[in-house]
């Protein structure tokens, strides 16, 4: 859902006020969003690697069984 111009202006104002009043909290909140995306990417990569490993193991077992 898109924000209206007025809502975007208000959020920008809040963010700049937070950066002035509590820069440490502002930086922490900024990193929080990035950390979540990074964690999601790592989990997705781990799942893909696990699936590829499983497929490889099953393929090897089938190849050994039929030779």
C-alpha positions as CSV (number, residue, x, y, z in Angstrom):
1,X,0.0,0.0,0.0
2,X,1.5,3.3,-1.1
3,X,1.7,6.2,1.3
4,X,0.3,9.6,0.4
5,X,2.6,12.6,-0.1
6,X,1.6,13.9,3.3
7,X,2.3,10.6,5.1
8,X,5.7,10.4,3.4
9,X,6.5,14.0,4.5
10,X,5.4,13.2,8.1
11,X,7.6,10.0,8.2
12,X,10.6,11.9,6.8
13,X,10.1,14.5,9.5
14,X,9.9,11.9,12.2
15,X,13.0,10.2,11.0
16,X,15.0,13.4,10.8
17,X,13.9,14.4,14.3
18,X,14.9,11.0,15.6
19,X,18.3,11.3,14.0
20,X,18.9,14.6,15.7
21,X,17.5,13.6,19.1
22,X,18.9,10.1,19.4
23,X,21.4,9.2,16.6
24,X,22.4,5.9,18.3
25,X,18.8,4.7,18.2
26,X,18.3,5.9,14.6
27,X,21.4,3.9,13.5
28,X,20.3,0.8,15.4
29,X,16.8,1.0,13.7
30,X,18.4,1.4,10.3
31,X,20.7,-1.6,10.8
32,X,17.7,-3.7,12.1
33,X,16.0,-3.7,8.7
34,X,19.2,-4.6,6.9
35,X,19.9,-7.4,9.4
36,X,16.5,-9.0,8.8
37,X,17.0,-9.0,5.0
38,X,20.5,-10.4,5.4
39,X,19.3,-13.1,7.7
40,X,16.5,-14.1,5.3
41,X,19.0,-14.3,2.4
42,X,21.3,-16.5,4.5
43,X,18.4,-18.8,5.4
44,X,17.4,-19.1,1.8
45,X,20.9,-19.9,0.7
46,X,21.2,-22.5,3.4
47,X,18.0,-24.2,2.3
48,X,19.1,-24.2,-1.4
49,X,22.4,-25.7,-0.5
50,X,20.8,-28.3,1.7
51,X,18.3,-29.3,-1.1
52,X,21.2,-29.5,-3.6
53,X,23.2,-31.7,-1.3
54,X,20.2,-33.9,-0.7
55,X,19.5,-34.2,-4.5
56,X,23.2,-34.9,-5.1
57,X,23.3,-37.7,-2.4
58,X,20.1,-39.3,-3.8
59,X,21.4,-39.1,-7.3
60,X,24.7,-40.7,-6.3
61,X,22.8,-43.5,-4.4
62,X,20.7,-44.2,-7.4
63,X,23.7,-44.3,-9.7
64,X,25.5,-46.7,-7.4
65,X,22.5,-48.9,-7.1
66,X,21.9,-49.2,-10.8
67,X,25.5,-49.9,-11.8
